[in-house]
């Protein structure tokens, strides 16, 4: 499979209770005709009061939040073994409810701005997957130097060099312009670019020695805040499956896949103004996640 081909996640339908949407198919940024991608991104970001359409083309909006993951999947999984999702393990006897915060406190180590030094156990793998999802869904991915730093920090060194080149191609000047940024990934004056991923929970699917597979259920914000913005900030929901490997004393990503949802019913909250969104993004920092 070439980097420019469509990626279709394997593994069939999701597990029971996940809405049955299965894996999503998304065309990679930078390889689509400009007007086709522009319609998919721009139309679905039509306005804060409009409910998103649930068409197949509306899946393109997910690209704005985790565009790296979609591109990385297509690249990293070209020579994959084709294995499907792992089987969820039953909760251990006496385990707390899945919505409760459990486990160790966040790690104190750092690899640049990204948490590092996770424990070599189930909780450590889940913590690593959650923090890596945040980094890969951040606005820093849209600028070359920051993107390279993030990729090197969270991926297996054996796979990262080829990934850098592939994603530099995906984050082309045309793609960046299409999402409202300048060709170098900087934000135009008077606007605030938002790309933020927030894990809702994690689940260990499989662990075998130095390898682990973890699901991270996420919600994300993506768009451009500002009076002149034509792509207002909207919310998305998705689940990331990361295959991790213990490398150099820490967990690192070998490959990732992504599917839409589970997505809750929209509430009746009033859509905030562009200025309120911009102030919130500037004023509220992110978290270090741990299981």
N, C-alpha and C positions, 0 to 999 in steps of 0.2 A: 504494500500500500504506500503510495507516495504521500508526501506532506500535503499536497494540494487536494488530495481526495477527500470525499466525505468520510466522516468518522461515525460509526454506529456502534455504541457500546454493546457488549455482549452480555450474556447472563440471563436473557429472557426477561420475564416479567418480575416485578419486585415481589418481595415477600408479602404474605397476607397482611391486610390492613394498611398497605401503602398506596392504595388507590388504583393499582393495576396499570399505571402508566408505563412501566418498564423503562427501558433505556431511551434516551433521546438521540436524535440525529441532528447534527448542527454543521453547517458549512463553515469552514475556517475563515477568519477575517483575512483580508488581503488577497484572497483567491477568488472572491466573488466579483461580479460586475458591480461597478460603483453604484449604479442606480438601483440594482436589486438589493444590495445590503442597505443602501440608504433608505429604501422604502421599509425594509424590515425593522431597522433601528428607529428611524424617525417616526413612522406611523404609530408604532407601539408605544412611543413616548409622547403621545399626542397631548396630554395635559393631566394635571394632578387629579381632576375630578372625574376623569373617564376611566372606566373599568377596562383592564387589558383584554384583548380578544384572545380566545383560546384556540387559535388556529396553529397549524404546524409552523407557519412562518413566524409566529410570535415567539417561538423558541429562540430566535436570533437575539432577543433582548437579553437573554442570559449571558451572552458573550460579554456584555459590558462589565459584568461583575467578576466573572472568572474566565476571562478570555484566555489567560495563560493555560488554565487547566485543559480547556478544549484543544488548544494547539498542542500542548504537551502530550495529551493522550494520543493524538494521531501520530505524533513523532515517536514517542516511546513505545507504543504498542504495535509498531509495524512488524516487529519480529516476535510478538507475544505468543504465548502458548495456547491461547484460545480458551483458557479455563474460564468458567462462569463464576458467579458470585459464590462465596462460601456459605455455609449453612450457619444460621444464627445459633448461638449456644443458649441453652436454657439458663435462666437466672440461678445463681448458686443459692443453696438453702440458707436462709437467714439474711440474704442480701437486702439492702434498703431499696425502697421504691426507685424506679429508674429516673424519676424526676428530681430526686434528692441529690444534692452536691455530696460527692463521696471522694475518698482517697486523700492523696498528699497535697500539701500546699504547692503553689506554683514554684517552678524551678527558679534559682537565682542566677544561673549562668546566662550568658548572652553570646550570640554569634552576630556581631553588628547590632542591629536593633531587634533581632529575632531570638526568642528564648532558646536555650540550648542546655544540654546536660540532663536529658530525660532518663528516668530509671529504666533499667533493662527488664521490664516486666509489663503486665497487661496495662496497668495504669499509665506507665510511662509512654507506651505506644499510643494510647488514646490521647494523652496530653500533647504529644508531638504532632499527631494528625490534626488536632484542633488548631494549634498555633500555626502550623504550616498552611492550613486553609486560609487563615486570616492574612498571612503574608502574601500568598499568591493571589488573593482577591483585592489587594490594596492598590491605591492610586499610584504607588511607586512603580508598579509594573509597566506603566505607560512611558517611562523614561529609561533610556538604554542603560545608563550606568547603574541606576537603582535596580533595574530588572536583573542585570547580571549578578549583582550582589545577593539578591534574594534567591535566585536560582542556585547559586553556588552554596548558599547557606543551608538549603533544605533538601537538595537532591544528592543521590549517590554520585560521587565524583566520576565514576566510570561512565555515567550517562550524560553528564552536564555539558560537556564541550559541544557535542552535536546539537543539544537542546538550545544553547545560546544562539547559534547561527540560525536555527529554524525559527525561533521566536523573534529574532531581529527582522527576519523577512516578514513574519506575520504582522508585527507592529510597524507596518510601512508608513511613510508620510501620508499616503492617501487614506489609510485606515484611521490614523490619528486625526486627520482633518475631518473625516466623516463622523467621528464621535464628538466633534466640537473643539478639539485641541489644536494647538499649533503643530507644525510638522515635526518639531523636536520633542513633542510630548508635553510642552509647557501649556499652561492655561491662559487664554486670552484675558486682557485686563477687564475688570468689572465682573468676572465670573468665578465660580468656585466649582472645580471638578470633584465629584464624589464617586468613589468606588470603595466600598467597605463591606467586608464579610464578617458576620457574627455567628459563630457556632451556637446551636441550640442544645445539642447533645451529641454524644459519641457512643458507638457500640463496637465492641471487638467481635469480628466475625471468625477469625482464626489466628492462632499463634503456634508456631512450630520452631523452636530454637531461636535462630537469629532472624526470623521472618514473621511478620504480622500483617494482617489485613484489618483495617479499621474503617468504619463508616462514620462520616460527620454530617449531621443534619444541620443545614445552615439557612439563614435568611441574609439578604444582602441589599444594599442601597447602591444605586447607580444612576448617573445623570449629571447634568450641569445646572447649578443653582445660579440665578442671576436674572435681572429684569429682561435681558435680551436673549435668554436661553430658549432654544427651540426643542430641547430635550430635557424636560424637567426630571428631577430625581424621583425614581420609582423604586418599589420593593419587589424582590424576587425570592423564591424559595427553591432549594435544591439540596440534593444529597451527594456528597463526594465519597468515593471509595478509594482509599489509598493503600497500596501495597508497600510496606516499609521493610527496610533491611537494616540490621545493626552494623554500622560501618564506622570505624574510627572512634568507638566509644560513645556513639549516639545513634538515634533512629534517623534514617534518611529515606526519601521517597525513591522508589524504583519506577513505579507507574501509578497513574490515577485514572479513574473514570467518573462520570457524572451523570445524574439523571434528575429530572424535574420533580419537585415536591419532596415530601408531602406538603401541601399548601392549604392553610386554614381559610375559612370564609373571611372575606374582607369585613372589617368593622365599620362603624359609622363615624370614625374620627374625621374631623375637618382637615382638609389638606392645608398644610402650612404654606406661607408665602416663601418666595425664593430667598428673601433676606433671613427669614427665620431658619431655614434649612442651612444656609451658609454659616450663620452664627453658631448653630448647633454643631456642625462639623468642625468648626474652628475651636469651639469651647469644650467639647466632650472628647476625651481621649479614649483609646481602646484598652483592652485588657490582656493580661497574660492568662491563658486558659490552662486548667489542670483538671484531672479527673479525680 
